[in-house]
Amino acid sequence: MSMTADEIATQPDMWRRATALAASVAGLLPGRGEEVCIVGCGTSLYMAQAAAALREGAGHGRTDAFPASELPSGRRYDVLVAISRSGTTSEIAHVLRRAPAARSVVLTALPDGPVAAAADGVVPLVFADERSVVQTRFATTALTLLRAAAGEDTAESAADAERALAVDLPVDPTAISQWTFVGRGWTVGLAHEAALKLREAAQAWTEAYPALEYRHGPISVSGPGTVVWSFGPLDPALADQVRSVGATVVDLPLDPLASLVVAQRVAVALAKSRGLDPDTPHNLTRAVILDDAALPA
């Protein structure tokens, strides 16, 4: 077993702990009606995108999501939320110091790091930290906390995560040459994260799109030996079109975040089949720390 596989397996418990924590940190998180921006880098960016779509879709107020390096100038928010597992990512600390909001809060596994020092408030998720370079449980735990804060019932999600750990993989990863992940609304972020996991851990050819964008070009790379994996129910007409070109549809009857757990397992399995170490992906480190000159002005 790899560290990544071990950490994937802890997610149901992590999500339940995050749900229990949500009420006690409610005063730090954005309130209903506040205008919010959520930032992150890499995996944390995709969790930010999912959380922003969830919050705004639940009617809590306008919620944007940006890479920390691409926050548009001139915008102001009531609350800036940052997600940073390492607590040291340069772009996150930089945007927090610019403070384009009345207040800021960070979700991090390192509550005494430079990112936390630059924020007005800190939600510590130390219990969800990881040893693997590849993010799995920290990211999904942070998103679960934000789902709970948005009023979602996360109990079924955690139960589905347990099922996701036990089900057979939906395809033989070694038989797939290309992976396309799709979603709608908040699950578009999950699609991007699933694609990133397979790229990082297994050096796989992966892409991700909003589901209805699939017909606008991505279908051209689909065929026998490829997969289109949907986070949330796939429109039946689109599913039929995917099958008509010879691709395999994966549309699991699970909460979308639990479906991501299955995709994480696929990434580890594919890495192992290729003789790769999913804990230490090629060219990656746990955190990206940059010189000031490399940061956006």
Rosetta blueprint (number, residue, H / E / L):
1 M L
2 S L
3 M H
4 T H
5 A H
6 D H
7 E H
8 I H
9 A H
10 T L
11 Q H
12 P H
13 D H
14 M H
15 W H
16 R H
17 R H
18 A H
19 T H
20 A H
21 L H
22 A H
23 A H
24 S H
25 V H
26 A L
27 G L
28 L L
29 L L
30 P L
31 G L
32 R L
33 G L
34 E L
35 E L
36 V E
37 C E
38 I E
39 V E
40 G E
41 C L
42 G L
43 T H
44 S H
45 L H
46 Y H
47 M H
48 A H
49 Q H
50 A H
51 A H
52 A H
53 A H
54 L H
55 R H
56 E H
57 G H
58 A L
59 G L
60 H L
61 G L
62 R L
63 T E
64 D E
65 A E
66 F E
67 P E
68 A H
69 S H
70 E H
71 L L
72 P L
73 S L
74 G L
75 R L
76 R L
77 Y E
78 D E
79 V E
80 L E
81 V E
82 A E
83 I E
84 S E
85 R L
86 S L
87 G L
88 T L
89 T L
90 S H
91 E H
92 I H
93 A H
94 H H
95 V H
96 L H
97 R H
98 R H
99 A L
100 P L
101 A E
102 A E
103 R E
104 S E
105 V E
106 V E
107 L E
108 T E
109 A L
110 L L
111 P L
112 D L
113 G L
114 P H
115 V H
116 A H
117 A H
118 A L
119 A L
120 D L
121 G E
122 V E
123 V E
124 P E
125 L L
126 V H
127 F H
128 A H
129 D L
130 E L
131 R L
132 S L
133 V L
134 V L
135 Q L
136 T L
137 R H
138 F H
139 A H
140 T H
141 T H
142 A H
143 L H
144 T H
145 L H
146 L H
147 R H
148 A H
149 A H
150 A L
151 G L
152 E L
153 D L
154 T L
155 A H
156 E H
157 S H
158 A H
159 A H
160 D H
161 A H
162 E H
163 R H
164 A H
165 L H
166 A H
167 V L
168 D L
169 L L
170 P L
171 V L
172 D L
173 P H
174 T H
175 A H
176 I L
177 S L
178 Q E
179 W E
180 T E
181 F E
182 V E
183 G E
184 R L
185 G L
186 W L
187 T H
188 V H
189 G H
190 L H
191 A H
192 H H
193 E H
194 A H
195 A H
196 L H
197 K H
198 L H
199 R H
200 E H
201 A H
202 A H
203 Q L
204 A L
205 W L
206 T E
207 E E
208 A E
209 Y E
210 P E
211 A H
212 L H
213 E H
214 Y L
215 R L
216 H L
217 G L
218 P H
219 I H
220 S H
221 V H
222 S L
223 G L
224 P L
225 G L
226 T E
227 V E
228 V E
229 W E
230 S E
231 F E
232 G L
233 P L
234 L L
235 D L
236 P H
237 A H
238 L H
239 A H
240 D H
241 Q H
242 V H
243 R H
244 S H
245 V L
246 G L
247 A L
248 T E
249 V E
250 V E
251 D L
252 L L
253 P L
254 L L
255 D L
256 P H
257 L H
258 A H
259 S H
260 L H
261 V H
262 V H
263 A H
264 Q H
265 R H
266 V H
267 A H
268 V H
269 A H
270 L H
271 A H
272 K H
273 S H
274 R L
275 G L
276 L L
277 D L
278 P L
279 D L
280 T L
281 P L
282 H L
283 N L
284 L L
285 T L
286 R L
287 A L
288 V L
289 I L
290 L L
291 D L
292 D H
293 A H
294 A H
295 L L
296 P L
297 A L
